[in-house]
Amino acid sequence: GSLVPFQEERIVTVNTPVLSLCFAAEYYPLRSMYIMGGARGMLHANNNITLQRRILQPENYAYSPSLGRTKTEPTTEMSSLTTFRFGFVLGIGFTLPITPRISANIETNYTMPVNGMISEGDGDWSVTHVCVQLGARFRLK
């Protein structure tokens, strides 16, 4: 055994349900097309993660013959994950009337984060959120 330099990456996968609530205003420049903007809050249920390490270079290196180039760490939580994240959302959508009170819609939106995914002082991780949604709208009045 000798010491040999190598390059590795760490892959953090967040394993938590997220409750997302968005308040937005819509503007209809055309009858069936709208532009929307608003605010989105996201609440994480816990701090559960999966942490993996993978050797990138040299390509013929492995942690061990049984593990190969990727190994999962025993860490299952990351205490610096923020419970609540906030962001501003912009999007565009289209509606297709089915009946006078029901319409189908498709929408795509982009959320720009205001706060990071981990606590300040622990680093600067921000996550932008791109979403495509299919749904139905029910007019109450």
Secondary structure, DSSP 8 states (H G I E B T S, - for coil): ------EEEEEEEE---EEEEEEEEEEEEETTEEEEEEEEEEEES--BEEEEEEEEESTT--SBTTTBTEEE-S--B-TTB-SEEEEEEEEEEEEEESSSSEEEEEEEEEEEESS-SB-TTS------EEEEEEEEEE---
